[in-house]
Amino acid sequence: LSGPPITIGWDHDPETCAVLPLDDYERDRRRREKTQLLVPRSVREEWMTDAGYARSQVQDAMRGAARDRAHRDHSCRVANSAVRRTAEEVSESARRKFKRWTGGVGRDSELYDQWRERGNAPWMGLE
């Protein structure tokens, strides 16, 4: 998505606004597809210039939106890599615990005790 961002403001004229109970609104409103809600770039640019914004202001808004999008993308990548790292750590921990439980490998302290009992042989464990 490119072009200037648009938002919905809360400024309204109470004299011309209709008050509608929420249940009536929900019952009568038409659902729209996501594609029907997209406003083309050229239309958004026209709306902003018609509202009195200078071309430089529109460009500043577009740069700001691009910067914010890049920050969100970066945050997603960092979060995904952290989740992946955590999953790998949990998996490795489970693997080590399973080996200990099934008699495969002992804890570090148990290995140290075995090493001391064998006379501190540097080749211990490589047999």
C-alpha positions in Angstrom: 0.0 0.0 0.0 1.5 3.3 -0.9 0.3 6.9 -0.9 -0.8 9.2 1.9 -2.5 7.5 4.9 -6.0 8.5 5.8 -7.7 8.2 9.2 -11.2 8.7 10.5 -11.5 11.7 12.7 -14.1 12.3 15.5 -15.0 15.8 14.6 -18.7 16.0 13.9 -21.5 18.5 13.9 -24.1 17.4 16.6 -26.8 19.4 14.7 -26.5 17.4 11.6 -25.6 13.9 13.1 -28.3 11.3 13.4 -28.5 9.3 16.6 -29.1 5.7 16.0 -29.3 2.9 18.6 -26.4 0.5 18.2 -28.6 -2.6 17.8 -30.5 -0.9 14.9 -27.2 0.0 13.2 -25.8 -3.5 13.5 -29.0 -5.0 12.2 -29.3 -2.8 9.2 -25.7 -2.2 8.1 -24.3 -3.8 5.0 -21.1 -5.8 5.4 -18.4 -5.0 2.9 -15.4 -6.9 1.6 -12.0 -5.7 2.5 -11.3 -4.7 -1.1 -14.3 -2.4 -1.0 -12.8 -0.5 1.8 -9.5 0.3 0.0 -9.2 3.8 -1.3 -6.9 4.3 -4.3 -3.8 6.4 -3.8 -4.9 9.0 -6.3 -8.2 9.5 -4.5 -6.5 9.9 -1.1 -4.1 12.4 -2.6 -7.0 14.3 -4.1 -8.9 14.3 -0.8 -5.8 15.7 1.0 -5.2 18.5 -1.6 -8.9 19.4 -1.6 -8.8 19.6 2.2 -6.0 22.3 1.9 -2.9 20.2 2.5 0.2 21.2 0.5 2.0 18.7 -1.7 4.9 18.8 0.7 2.7 17.9 3.6 1.2 14.9 1.7 4.8 13.7 0.9 5.8 14.1 4.5 2.7 12.0 5.5 3.7 9.3 2.9 7.3 9.2 4.2 6.1 9.0 7.8 3.7 6.1 6.9 6.6 4.3 5.1 8.9 4.7 8.1 6.2 3.4 10.5 5.6 0.4 8.2 9.3 -0.3 8.2 9.4 -0.2 12.0 6.4 -2.6 12.2 8.1 -5.0 9.8 11.3 -4.8 11.8 9.4 -5.5 15.0 7.7 -8.5 13.5 11.0 -9.9 12.3 12.6 -9.4 15.7 9.7 -11.0 17.5 9.6 -13.9 15.1 13.3 -14.6 15.6 12.9 -14.3 19.4 10.1 -16.8 19.3 12.1 -19.1 17.1 15.1 -18.9 19.5 12.9 -19.6 22.5 11.4 -22.6 20.7 14.9 -23.9 19.9 16.0 -23.4 23.5 12.9 -25.2 24.8 13.4 -28.0 22.3 17.1 -28.4 23.3 16.2 -28.4 27.0 13.6 -31.1 26.5 16.1 -33.2 24.4 18.7 -33.0 27.2 16.1 -33.8 29.9 14.9 -36.8 27.9 18.4 -38.1 27.5 19.0 -37.8 31.3 15.7 -39.5 32.0 16.4 -42.4 29.6 19.9 -42.8 31.0 21.7 -41.2 28.0 23.6 -38.3 29.6 23.8 -37.0 33.2 23.7 -33.5 34.5 26.9 -31.4 34.4 27.4 -32.0 38.1 27.0 -35.7 37.7 29.5 -35.6 34.8 31.9 -33.6 36.9 31.7 -36.2 39.8 32.3 -39.0 37.3 35.3 -37.2 35.9 36.7 -36.7 39.4 36.2 -40.4 40.3 38.1 -41.4 37.2 41.1 -39.4 38.2 40.6 -36.2 36.2 41.5 -38.0 32.9 41.4 -35.5 30.1 40.1 -38.1 27.7 37.0 -39.0 29.8 33.9 -39.2 27.8 35.8 -39.7 24.5 36.1 -43.4 24.9 
